[in-house]
């Protein structure tokens, strides 16, 4: 968890994600998603499917929070 949080803080410092990025919550989500993908791989899910799902999960983790001006239309 600490490594994920550190990577997100580095991304904030580099300007890759906004300064109000919810680091702890999103690090927890990444950990949970990776565990789920690991379990699905062990159950025999095709690699192509896992890679697609991992990309979609990454997009979800990096989306702005609800209520953020970037989401309002």
RAZIZI-V878976 format. One record per pair of residues at least 4 apart in sequence whose ideal C-beta (glycine too) atoms are under 6 Angstrom apart, sorted by the first residue. I is the first residue (numbers start at 1). J is the second residue. Records with the same first field share a line. If there is no record, write none. Layout:
I: J  J
This chain:
1: 27
4: 27  30
5: 23  27
8: 23
11: 16  17
12: 17  19  21
17: 21
22: 26
26: 61
29: 61
30: 61
33: 57
37: 50  54
40: 45
41: 45  50
45: 49  50
64: 68  70  71
